[in-house]
Amino acid sequence: MNFAIPEEMKMVLDAHRKYVEQELLPLERQHGIEKRDPDEELPRELVEPVIRRSGELGFYGIHMPEDVGGGGMDNVGVTLLREQAFSFGSALAAASVAGPEGPSLILVDANEEQKKKFVEPLVRGEITTAFALTEPGAGSDAQSIRTRAVRDGDHYVLNGQKVFITNGAHAAFAIVFAVTNPELKGRGGISVFLVEKGTPGFRVGRKNVGMIGGTSQVELIFEDCRVPAANLLGQEGFAFVTAMRFLGAGRLSISAMCLGIAQHLINRSLDYAKQRETFGRPIAERQAIQWMLAEMATELYAAKNMTYHAAWKCDQGDPIVRESSMCKLYTTEMVNRVADHAVQIHGGMGWMRELDIERYYRLVRMLRIVEGTSEIQKMIIARSLLAE
Ligand SMILES: Cc1cc2nc3c(=O)[nH]c(=O)nc-3n(C[C@H](O)[C@H](O)[C@H](O)COP(=O)(O)OP(=O)(O)OC[C@H]3O[C@@H](n4cnc5c(N)ncnc54)[C@H](O)[C@@H]3O)c2cc1C
């Protein structure tokens, strides 16, 4: 068993670290980001050039295949890079890698024309997308979506509503799941469409205001929205077959994010524990604090090893349905416990807005819900155990 990181990957990680330290962190300081309300969404004029530059440097699309301009990086490499991007505790560093890999990986099914129009500009960081599956009546039970797409000549007419769609307000196009055959539903009745911003009948609805303000979830509304049949992704009815292929990678990308955030919170907690004195001694000398730090680091170590192993297994071409669900379940619960300890170690300051430790406590709560809740992951793991 070889745990060494290949030289080529070390070079990528090194180049990314330098990019963040020499360009992104100074840019954040220049814009006074540390003094901004962390619950305010970052200005697009700041984020979009960073995404473009990250695309030029090859970090943004590193997980995508080479034939669309991506880096063709394996899952272990992508996991390490994504973990690193989130470990800086910087919104711009996080933006230097694309959002959850699964959703954009689904675009490998694009035909040549779609690749040129949608996928290549996305990989170059020139445009962004949104993954529109969830509806008011269908989240975990995604096969119950009701957004309908009816073929009419060389178009499909879409009607329906999506909710909680991340980046929906800014995306140049949305990857939209809609029912094309109501009798079949998830067994061949749901298709994926690439719907461009500005298409008549497609609009952004209400903003979904959540526990933290720095992210952007919105409703997307489709009213007799005519989408060219050329924008159907892959074959009609094959949406879930396609999505299933990338579910594992998508879950691992959430795990990598958890690893990076946990590392950041541990680093911050260590620094604080060393400099904060009570009763004449740094709190780092107290066993109560040391035990919290030890638990945080041990859980992170376990989480790292299981995620790297699942990524490696995926790279060998083995199925990782059970493992990716285990990783998603454990790493998201782990980072919630780490964030809780981080608040505790920082005491009153941990709860105050002045430090953004409390924001992380709220941020990581969403990770137990998105990309399949903890309960759904347990259901998948148990099913796979019982099927043996
Ligand atoms: C911050 C954020 C960003 C999001 N971004 C996107 C996005 O970009 N695109 C998108 O399409 N969606 C997005 N979502 C939606 C997200 O994927 C769903 O919220 C999630 O899948 C859960 O679905 P639900 O909210 O309908 O909950 P439900 O499915 O209604 O679940 C409610 C509760 O019941 C439990 N439950 C459900 N079924 C079972 C079962 N069979 N057995 C046991 N327990 C069960 C769940 O675990 C949960 O605890 C986002 C959500 C959030 C919070």
The ligand as an ORCA input file, in Angstrom:
! r2SCAN-3c Opt
* xyz 0 1
  C     -27.636     25.187      1.204
  C     -28.348     24.272      0.264
  C     -27.961     24.237     -1.072
  C     -28.653     23.412     -1.965
  N     -28.291     23.453     -3.303
  C     -29.003     22.709     -4.182
  C     -28.713     22.790     -5.591
  O     -27.817     23.522     -6.027
  N     -29.463     22.053     -6.445
  C     -30.457     21.230     -6.024
  O     -31.094     20.593     -6.855
  N     -30.768     21.122     -4.692
  C     -30.061     21.858     -3.772
  N     -30.370     21.770     -2.428
  C     -31.443     20.899     -1.999
  C     -30.948     19.658     -1.253
  O     -30.352     18.773     -2.152
  C     -32.163     19.051     -0.529
  O     -32.540     19.992      0.467
  C     -31.845     17.708      0.091
  O     -31.676     16.741     -0.918
  C     -32.957     17.241      1.042
  O     -34.189     17.300      0.435
  P     -35.430     18.025      1.179
  O     -34.957     19.370      1.597
  O     -36.591     17.963      0.271
  O     -35.690     17.188      2.466
  P     -36.682     15.863      2.594
  O     -36.340     14.986      1.469
  O     -38.059     16.405      2.655
  O     -36.214     15.320      3.942
  C     -36.685     15.796      5.214
  C     -36.108     14.910      6.304
  O     -36.577     13.553      6.129
  C     -35.478     12.671      6.008
  N     -35.836     11.611      5.061
  C     -36.314     11.743      3.811
  N     -36.548     10.550      3.267
  C     -36.206      9.622      4.178
  C     -36.208      8.209      4.231
  N     -36.582      7.476      3.172
  N     -35.785      7.578      5.346
  C     -35.380      8.318      6.418
  N     -35.358      9.643      6.457
  C     -35.763     10.307      5.343
  C     -34.326     13.518      5.510
  O     -33.072     12.932      5.824
  C     -34.581     14.811      6.269
  O     -34.085     14.672      7.569
  C     -29.707     22.587     -1.516
  C     -30.069     22.613     -0.165
  C     -29.416     23.445      0.719
  C     -29.821     23.468      2.158
*
